[in-house]
Amino acid sequence: MSSFQRIALVQAHQVLVPVHAYYLNDLVELCGLAAFVQDEVERIDLPVSPSDREPLATFERYVRRSRPELVGISSFTCGANSAREYARIAAKSGAFVVAGGFHPTARPEDVLAWTGVDAVVRGEGEHALRELIRTGSPRGIPGLSYRSGDGFVHHPLPPPIENLDSLPLPARELRPSRFGLTGLDYHTDTIFGSRGCRGRCRFCANHLIGRNWRARGNDSIMRELLTITPPRTKRHKFVKFWDSNFLADPERVEELALTIISEGLHRRFQFIVETRVEDIIRAAPILETMQQAGFVRIGCGVESPNKATHRNLGKGINLDHVGRAAELVARAGIQFTKFLIIGHQNESQEDILAYPEFALSHGTHLQKTTVFVMTPYPGTELAEEYASRGGVTSFDWDLYNNFGAVVEAGGMSSLELQGMLFAVSGGIAASVRLHKGRTFLQSAIRLFEPLFVAVRMARVGNRYTRDEVVATLMQMLERLPVTTAGLPPNPRRRGFGTRTALRIHAEGRPSVVIGLVEENGTQRFATQSGNARLLTGGRPMREIHVSLPLIVELIEKIDQRRIAHDVTMLRWTPLAFRLRWIPSFAKEGGFVLLSLLRLVAFHAGKLFWNSNRTSGTGEGSAASRIA
């Protein structure tokens, strides 16, 4: 009989809740572990939902009620701080606590120093967890680390699991409610069609767990797909293949796509994958078949438009192939998504400001681009390089999520890099909107999502003051790298949205005005700092006045996790919304509404002030001073 009969598995949450629910973890990795050990135990629970409004409080209630004998905590680096809290709560009830995942694998001794952690699983966790459950002790189990006296014991890693088809299918039925959908009914799901990666990029931690690339057979993948329920309310359910090199074997993928079509699963699911640029070019003959099978998005890590950076990263792709891959994917009717990273040691601010031009060229315009900031993840070669040069500015793990700037590089501070992430992400998003024929105001709204991320990350742990954040963001707005030069006038951009500019204010700094101007039969995005007004067609543009400090205050004070949960719940499964959530929802919603009213009042006040100054001095509006 196993030593532990009641166990719980938890995925540590991160401080930055994804704005899009699509990116939320769906606990498939925990479900795989649960399936591997469930025959050994009496009860196994996954008590904390990825969308939980108060995950630590939920876990504490669960521990008091169910008294698990063993708690397994899986953690990426961005969830390490919350993992420590889960361990502390579990230990108070007397549970044996074992931590695993990327962060514990990279820093096992640090994690073993946390209150309550009894053992760490390094690398793949299935066999180690099962042996621990059977024996009740970490001694002698390959891949486990634990404290012994004043030191630590690190048992050698076992060989990677070669036959992935031998693993049981994930026990998705154990998953807790996420936005009102439980178990098999999550609106998005994940499948691991392989493990490991054929590359060895110096910034990536994949090798810590995945190691060498190993693929599952298509029969095993199809059995898993057939267990995933169709969507309840939408035509398709998104299924993500979380493989690093999905197209590494095009013949295998073609066979899988044809089987998906023959089984009719393309009418249920839309598939999203990631791969390498060269893999796309080699797989060109099968892209149309993939599209027919429901593959709607292919993502590629491009990282940087600079060849010198690629050599330093060990990426090993040909930048000239990026445009070719994008054209092939677009021609097949699939969206091409590329991932870029700023904050490389050899790249200056001018180099980074050129990223949007690259993102919107080489046949890739109108396609999606996600920009990250260089994150020196523990266990990677690049982390050691940045640390050796004194380039790492923070070890607050809440910031290690691809969006928090924790390095100094290219002569820029971490705060400047955080601002550059906002400028580049916002510039690309706004440009894509304009290229698609949206109005200026529709495009400008796209600036607020990267602004939200930049403010949240800059204010984690109060490492920068509000004034410092506002000043940096204003500097970046002055150089917003939006690339729309030469766009022909679009009828869809006529009217209010075309002849209106945003003037953004911060006390003690010149205001920044942003607008879409028309010159010589073309339209372009223009930004300038100071008092003068933008002209389009020879006429001054209307202006909407925005207070950046008010927006920053709004972002700081709202409880993003609660708002994201409640709004998404009301959108998808309103009947699952709980009455006990109404007070906090009303409080958060009331604060947002009050902030919007303050922004409206700010705009009205600026209009009134400027009108009085113009009439009082007799000067034209172009000379009116707007501080």
N, C-alpha and C positions, 0 to 999 in steps of 0.2 A: 504494500500500500504506500502511496506517495506521502511524503512528509507534509506537503501543503495541499489542502483540499479546497480552500476558498481563496481565489486570487482575483485581482483587479489589474487591468492594464489601462494606462493613461498616456495620452499624447500631450506633452507640455505646450501651452499656448504662448503666443508671442504678443508683445505689447501693441504692435501695429496690426490692427485687424484689416485684412484686405478690403478695399473699397468694393470690389466685385465679389459676390458670393461664389462665383465660379472657382476662385482661387483658394477657397477654404479647404482645409484638409478633410478627407472623407474617411480616415481611419482604416484604410484597407490594409496597411502594414500591420496594424494591431490585430485586425481580423485574421490575417495570415498566421500570426503567432498563436492566436487563440485556437485556430483550427488545428495547429500542430500539437497542442498540449491538452486539448479539451478532454481527451479520453483518460487523462491522468488525474483529473480533478473532479470534485463534486460540483463546483460552481465556478463560473468565470464571468466577470462583468467588465464592460466598458462604460464606466459611470458618467464620464464627462463629455458632453457634446462639443464639437468644434465651434459651434455658434453660441455656446452658453454665455448668457449675460454676465454671470458671476461665477466663473468656473471654480475658483478656489473654495468659495462658500458651498457650492454644490458638492464638491469632493469631500469637504469636511462633514457635511450632513450624511453623505453616503458612508463614510468611514465609521461614524458613530452608530449608524443603523445596522450595517452589514458586517462589520468587524472582519475584513479580509485578513487572511494569514500571510499573504505575500502580495506586494504591490510592485508592479513593473512600470517604470516610467521611461518613455521614449522621448528623446529631446534632440532637436537641432540646436545649433548655437544660439539662435534668436530666442529659443524657449528655455535657455539654461536657468535664468533667474526664477521663472515660474516653476521649473522642475525642482529647484531647491525647496520651494515652498510646499509642493506636493509631497516631497520626501519628509519634510518636517511634520506635516499633518499626519502622514501615514505612520511615522515612527511613534507619535504620541499614543496611538492605539495598540502599539506592540507588534505591528506588522513587520515582517522581513522586507526590506526595500532593496530592489535591484534596479539600477539605471542602465539604459542602453541608448543606442543611436549615435549620430555623428559626433556630438559634443563629448559625451562620456568616452567614446572610443579614442578621440583625440587627446583628451585631458583626464585620464582615469584617476590620477592621484588627487587632482583638484576636486573632482566630484566625490571621491571617497572621503574628503575632508568635510563635506556637507553634513549637517546634523541629520542622523537617521539613515544614511545610505550604508548598506551592509556589503554590497557587491556591485561590480560594474561588468556588463557584458560588452566586450569589444568585438566589432565586426558583426557578421550575421548571427542572429540571436536564437534561431529555432532550437538547435541541438543543446546549446548551453542552458537555455531556459528549461527545457524538458528535464535535463539531468539535475538541475538545481531543484526542481519540483520533486523529483524522485528521491533524491538523497537528503535534501534539507540543508546541505552545506556546499559552499563554493570550492572546497578543497579538491584539487585534482581535476577540475573540469576545464577542458581546453577553452581558451578565450575569456575566462573569468579573471577579474582582479579583485583583491580584497585586502583589508588591513591585517597585519600580523605583528603584534607588539608595537614597536615604534616604527616599523617599516611597512612595505607593501609587497604583495605577491602578485605577479603577473604571469599567469599560465600562458604558454605559447598559443597562438591562434591555430584553430583547426584548418584544414584545407577547405577552400570554398565548396559550396554545394554544387556539384557538376550537373547532376540530373534534376533540373528544376521541375520536371514533370512528376517527380515522385512526391512533391509537396502537395498537401491537401488544398483544395480551393478555399479561399478566405471565408470565414464564418460571418458574412455580412449581416445575418439575422441578429447578431448581438449588438449592432450599433444603436446608440441612443437617438432620441429625436433631434433632428436638425431642421429648424424652421418648420416644425410640425410634421416632417416626414421621417419615418423610422426605418431601421434595418435595410431592406432591399429597395426601398422607395426613394432614396436620396436623388435629388434632381440632377446631380452629376456624380460620376463614379470614376474609378481608376483601375487600370489593369497594368501589371508589370509583365510585359512580354519577354523581358530579358533582365539580366543583372550585369552590372559592371559597365566598363567603357573601353573602347579600343584606343582612345586618346589618353594623354597624360598631361593635361594642361596644368601649369604651375600654380594657378589660382583656385583649382577645383579640389574638393575634398572627397570626390566620388570613390577614389581608390581606397579610402579608409574602410569602407564596407563592401562596395561592389566588386572591387578588384577586377580581375580579367572578365572580358565580355563572355557571357553565357546566355544562350537563347532557349526559350521554351518551345516545345513543338506546337504546331498549329492546332492539333487535336485538343491539346490541353487548353489553349487559349479559347477555342470555340466552346468547350464545355463550360468555361467560366462565363463567357458572354451570354450563353443561354440561361445562366442562373440570374442574370441581371434583369430586373423587371422593366417593362416599357414605361415611358413617362405617363403620369396621370393626367396632367393638364396641358402639356405642350405636345407638339407633333414629334419632337425628337428629344432624347436625353443625351447630354454630352458625356462621352467616355474618353478619358485621357489615357493614352499609353505612355506611362512614365518611364520610358526607356531613353537612355542617352543617345543611342545609335539605332533608331527604329529601322532605318533603311540600310543598315549595314549589309543585309542579305536580300537584295531585291526579289530574287526568285521566291524566297520564303514569304515575303510580303504580298507578292502577286497571288500566290496560292491562297493566302489568308483572305485577301480582298475578294477573290472569286468565290470562296466558300461563304463569306458574309453575304454576298449577293444571292447565292443559291438558297441560303437559309432565310432570306428576306429580312435580315437584321438591319440592312441599310434603310429600311422604313421605320425602324425604331430609334436608331442611334446616329449621332454625328461624332466622328472620331477626330481627336487632336493628338498630334505626335511631335516629337523633336528629333532632329538628326543633324548631320553635318552637311555642309554645302556640297562637297564632292559626292556624297551619297546621293543627293538629289540629281545631280547630273548623270551619274551612273544609272539611276532608276528612272530616267526620262521616259522610256517606253511603257512603264506601268502607271504613270501618274494619272492618266485618264481612267484607267481601271480603278485606281484608288478613289478618284472622285465619284465614280458610279457606286462605289461601295460605301460612300458616306464620309470619306475623309475630307474635312472642311478646312483644316489648318495644319500647316507644317512650320515649325519653329526651328530657327538655326542660330547658334551663337556666333556672331560676327566679331563682337568685342570692341574692335577699333578699326577706323579706316587707315591706320598707319602701319606700314610693313615692319618698321623697327619695333613697334609695340608687340606685334604678333610674334616676332622672333623671341622677344623676352618672355612672352607668356607661354611659349611652347605650343601654340595653338595648331600650327601645321596646316593652315588652309591658304589657298590662293585667293587673294582679294579680288582678282579679276573674275573669279568664278561666281561672286556674289550676285552680280546683275544677271548673269546667265541663269543661275538657279532660280532667281525670282521670276524671270520671264517664263521659264518652263512651268513653274508652279501656277502662275497666273493664267497661262494659256490653257492649263488643264482645268481651270475653274476652281482652284483651291487658293485660300489665302496664305500668303507668305508672311511669317512673323520673324523679325530679326531682333536679336538682343545685343545691345551695346553696353560698354562699361566705360565710365570716366574715372579719372583719378590715378592714371598710370604715371610712374615716376618720370618718364621721359616726355610727357605731354604738357604743354603750357596751356594757359587760358585760351590763347588764340587757337591752338589745336582743337580744344574742346568745342569752341564756338563754331567750328567747321563741321561738327557731327551732323547737324540737321541737313546741310547740303548733301552730305554723303547718304544720309538716310532717305532722301527724296530723289536720289539719282540712280543710275545704273538699272533703270527699269523697275525700281522698287517703289516709286512714289505710289500713293494711294494704298500702300500696304502698311501693316501695323509694325510699329517699332516700340520696344520697351527699353528704357535706359536705366541702368543700375550704376551704383558708385562702387568702386573697388573696395571689397571687404576681405581683409586678411584672415580667412577662416583658420582656426587652429588645425594644425596637422598638415598644412599646405606649405610648399616651398616658398611661395610668395610672402606668406605670413612671416617666415623667418627672415626673409630679405628686408621687408619693411621694418621689422623689429630691430635688426642689426644696424639699420641706418637711423634709428630713433624716429621713424616716420609714423608709428602708431600712437594716436593721441588718446585713445580710450579703450578700456577693457570692460565697459558696461555691455554685457551680452545682449541687452535689449536692442542695441543699435546694430547688431550683426545680422541684418535681414536683407541685404542687398540695397537698401535705401538709406541707411544711416552712414554718414561720413565719419570715419574713425581714423583716417590717415591724413597726413600732409604730403602733398605731391605736386610736382611741377611749379614750385614756388607759391602754392596756394595753401592756406590753412584749411582745417576741416570745415569750418563754417563757410568759407568761400566755396569749397567743393559742394557743400550742401546746397548753397545757392545756385551753383552751376548746374546741379542735377535738376533743380526746378526750371532754370532757364532753358536747358536743352530739351528736357521732356515736354515742357509747355510749348516751346517753339515748334517742335516736331508735330505735336498734336494739333496746334492751331493751324499750321501750314497744311496738314492733311485735310482738315476741314475746309479750308479755302480752296484747295485743289479739287475737292469734290463739289464745289459750287455753293457751299454754305455762306450765309451772311457773315459779316465781321463779328457781330455780337455772338452768333452761334459758335464761331471760332474762338472768340475771346473767353467764352465760358470754359473751354477746354484747358485754360491755364489754371483753373482753380483746383483740379485734382492733384497735379504735381505740387501746387502751392500747399495744399493740405498736408501732403507727405513731408515736404520740406520743413514745415513748421513743427509738426509732431516730432520729427526726428531731432531737430535742433533743440527742442525744449525738453527732451528726455533727461531726467535727472537735473533739470535746471542748469545744464552745462553752459548755456548761453542765455543772456538776459533777453527780454522781449525787445528792448531797444536795439540790441546788437543784431537780432534776427531781422527786424524791420529794416535797419540800415543796409544790411547785406542784400536783402531782397530788392530794395530800391535800386541798388547798384546793378543788380542783374537785369532788372526791368529796362534799364537804360540801354542794355546791350542785348536785348531779347533776340536770339538768332532765328528769326522767322524768314523763310526763303520762299517768297512768292513773286520775285521779280519777273516781269514779262508776262504775267497772267492776262489773257484777254478779258475784257469786261464780260461778266456773266449775268444774263437777265435775272437769274435767281438771287443775285447779290444787289439788285437795285432797291432803292427805297431807304427806309429808316436805318436798316442795318449797315448800309454802305456809307451813309453820310454822318455816322455817329462815331465818336472816338471816346475812349476811356481815359480820364485823367486821374492818375493815382497819386494820393497825397500821403505824406508823413511829416509830422511836425519837425521843423528845423532843417528840412531838406527840400531842394527844388522838386516840384511835382514832375511826374513822367506821364507823357501823353502817348497813347497807342491808337492807331487807326489804319484804315485801308484807304489809300489815296489813289486817285486816278491822274495819270500824266501821259500825254502823247498816245492816247488810245490803249494804254495798259494799266493794270492795277497792281499795286504793291503794298505790302505791310510796312508801315513806317512807325518808328518810335523816336521820341526826342525828349530831352530834359530841359526844363525852364518854362518861361512864361508864354512864348509864342504859340499860336494855335496852328494845328495842321490845316492845310488847304487841300481840297479836292475839286478839280474842275475850276480852280480859281476862287472858290468860295470857302470861308471858314466852316469847319465841321462842328456840328452839335457835340456837346460834351456831357458825359455822365461822370460825375465826380465820385470817387471811391476812396474811402479811408483805409489804408493798409493796416494801421494799428488796430482798428475795429475788427477787421477780418482775422488778424492774428489772434486777437483776444477770443473771438468766437471759436476758432479752431482749438485753442488751448483748453477751453472750459467745457466743451461738450464731451459727454461720455460716448466715445465713438462706438465702443462695443455694444452698448445698450441700444443706441440709435440704429446701428446697422442691423442688429437682430430684430428689433421691433418693426422697422420699415419693411424688411424683407419678409418677415412673418405675415404682416398685413397684406403684402402683395401676393404671396403664394398660397398660404393656407390661413386666411383670416380667422377661420373657426377655431384654430389652435391657439389663438392669442389669449393670454390669461388676464383676468380682471385685476389680479394683484400687480400686473405690470403697468397698469394705467397711470398711477401717480408718478412714477419715474419717467414714463413716456411723456406725460403732460409737462413735467418739469423741464425735460430736455427740449421738447418741442416749443415750450413757452420761451425758453432762453433763445432758441434759434429765431423765433418770430420777433422777439424784442430786439435782437441784434439786427435783423433785417430792417425793422422800423428805424433804428438808429442810423443805419446806412442811408435810408431814404431821407431822414432828417438832415444828415450831413450833406447830401446832394442838394437838397432844397436850400440849406443855409449857404452853400457856396454860390448857388445861382443868385440868391438874394444879395449876397455881399458883392459879387462881381457886377451885378446890375447897378447897385448904388454907386460903386466906385466909378463905373463907366459914365453914368449920368452926372456924377459930381465933378469929374475932372474934365469932361468933354473929350477924353481920349477914346480912340477906337478900341474895339474888343481885342484886337491883336496885341495891343500894348498893355492890356489889363494885367496886373500882377496877380498870379494865382500861387500862393505860397504852398 
